[in-house]
């Protein structure tokens, strides 16, 4: 078998039973995700992961319990991507079901946004961490994106950059599928996995969505305006607000 050929073990939506079969399913899913992330840039060898799994302390459970994030370095930016939301689901009876939450999430920011500090110490990692946990807790964000085109959230950050919080001391994010330099999805042996790109919003942009009578078109118009702006999908703390006309 050629090295780059992903083994086609269980068919999509087929469950397997037993630790050994589950381990094979997980390994195949991880290999496909790793191969895709490697096409986006240079992937750090070490993953970012909490010392104690938040699921053991009342937090949301990820499909295979494993919670991690990958750091992907590009010439002028750093991309942080969740690594495990699309793992196969494992239940207490050792039954494994492919593709997990059917998506992963990522955020990209210029190198200057990290100011030479470790990625895991940045407000950007706090942002992607919280979005990832919200996705795991909700369980069906992929269906909302398919129905509405994008999703927005308001989050409490520990050390939000000055001027980024709204009057409720929250930071808004917009999640949409893919971007100009990021594919909207990637393939696994068990089917397609959606990749959501989150962009941090200026307070006026979050208010634009919140105040809209019909929020789905407002999010769609804002996503288009951001894509056409100088910074595009990049998460930048200090930039002019982009309000669709």
N, C-alpha and C positions, 0 to 999 in steps of 0.2 A: 504494500500500500504506500503511495507517495506520502512524504512527510507532511505536505500541506493539505492533505485530504482529511477532513474531519470525519471521524467514524460515525456512520449513520446507525446508531443503536436504536433505542425505542423511538417509535414514530411520534409526531406531535400529539400532545394530549393523552398519551398512553402513560399510565402509572406503572412503576416497577416496585417490587416488594423485596425487602432485605437490604442489609447494610452494604453488601458488596455491590449489588446492582445500583443502589443509590449513590455509592462512591464513584462508580463509573459514569453515571449520569452527571453528577456534579463536576467531575474532572473534564468531561466533554464540553459542558456549558462554560466552565472557566477558561478552557483553552480557546474557545471561539471568541469570548469577550476579550481575553488577553491579546489575541491576534488582531482584533479590531482596534483596540486602544493603541497598539503599536503603530498603526497607520496614521494616527493623529499627531504623533511626536515621539520624543524619547521618554519612555516610561521609567520612573524611578524603580529600582529593584525592591525597595521596601514599601510596604503598604502602610497607610495611616489607619490605626485602629485603636479603640479605647482599651485601656488596661483591664477594665472590668466590663463585660458585655452589659449595656444598658437594659437589655431584655430581662436580666436577672434582678434588676432593681425597679421593676414596674414599667419600663419603657416598652415601646413597640417591638414585637418580635419580627426579625427578618426571616425570609423563607427557610434558609438553612441554619439560622441562628447567627451565622457569621456576618459581622458588620465591618466593612472596610472601605477605604477610598484610595484611589490611585492618583499620583501626581504625574502629569504629562507635560513635559517641557517643550516649548516651541521657541523659535528664534527670538521673538519679542514678547512672549506671553507665557503664562502658566495656566494649564487647564487642570482642574480637580474634578474627578469623576467618581461616583459611587461604584462600589465593587461588591455586589452581592444581592441587590434588589431583584435581579433576574435569576438568581440561583434557583434550582428546583426546590419546591416545597417538600418539607419532611414533616410527617406527623408522628405521633407517639407510638404508632403501630409499625414504624419503619416502612411506611408507604411513601414513595417519592413521586412527585408530579412535576413535569418539566416547566421551565420558564418563569416560575415565581410570579412577580408582579408585572411581568411583560415589559418592563422599562428599567432604564438607569437614568440618573440625572447628572448634569455637569455644569460647571461654571468656569469661565475663562476671564482672565484679567491681565493687564499689562504687567511686565516685570516690576515697574515702578510702584505698583500697588502693594507689593510685598516689602518694599524698602530693604531688601536684603535679609529679612528675618525668616525664620522657619515657616513653611507653609501652614503647619498645624497651629501656629500661634496667631494667625491672621484672622481678621473679621470675616474674610472671604471663606475660610474653612468653617467658621461658626455658621455662616449662612448655608453652605452646602450640607453641613451636618444636620441642621434643623430641617431643611427641606427634605432630605433623605428620610428622616424620622417621620415627618408628616406623611410622606408617600407610603412608608411601611404601615403606618397607623391607619391611613384611609383605605388602602387596599385596592382602589379602583380609579386612581388618577388617570390611567390610560383611557378609560371609557369617557371621562370628562373631556380629555383632550380630543378624542375622536369626535365627540359631540359638539364641542364648542370651539375647537381650534387652539385654545390656550387656556391656562389657569393662572390665577394670581393668588398671592398669599401676603399676609402681613405678619411679621415675626419680631420677637423681642431679642435683640442682640446684646451681648455683654459689653462690648466695646465698639459701638457703632461710630463710624467717622462723623465728625461734626457736620451738621446740616443735613444728614441723611434720614434722620428720624422725623416722623410726622408729629402732629399735636398729641397723639396717643403714645409717643415714644416708641413707635414701631417702624420697622423698615419693610418696604414693599418689594416683592419680586414678581417677575413675569416668567412663566414657564411655557415655552413653545417647542415644537418638534424641529430639531436641526437648526442650522444657521448657515451663513455663506461659506464657511470653511469647516463645517461639522455636519456629517451626514445625518439624516433624520432617523436612521435605524441601522441595525446590523443583524446579520444572519447567525443562527446557531443550528445545531443538528435538530433542534426541536421547533424551529420556526423563527420568525422575526421578532426582534426586541427593539422597542422604541427608545430613542435617546432624546431626552428633554434638556434643553439648554435654558438655564435660568439667568436672567438679567436683572440686576438690582435697579430699582426705580427711584427716581427723585420724588420727594413728597408730593409735588404738584401732579406727577404722573399717577401716583397711587390714588390721589384725590380724584383725578379725572375718571378713573375706573369706578371708584366708590360712589361717585355722584351720578354716574350714568344710569338712566332708567333701564336700558338694556345693556348689560355688562359684556356679553359675548362680542358684539360688534365693537364696543369700546376697546376691549383687549385686542381684538384683531387690528383695529386701526392704529393702536399704539404700537403693536408689534411691527407693523409695516413702517411706521414713522421712525422707530428705533433702528430698523434694518437699513433705512436710507440715511441715517445720521452719521456723522464722522466716526463715532465710536462703535456703531453697529450693535452687535450682541454683547460686546465686552462689558464687564461690570466695572464701572468707574465711579468712585465716590463723588468726585467734584466735576460736574459737567452741567451744561445748560439743560433744563427740562425740555423734552420734546412733546409738545401737545398737538395732536392732530387737529386740523382745521376743517 
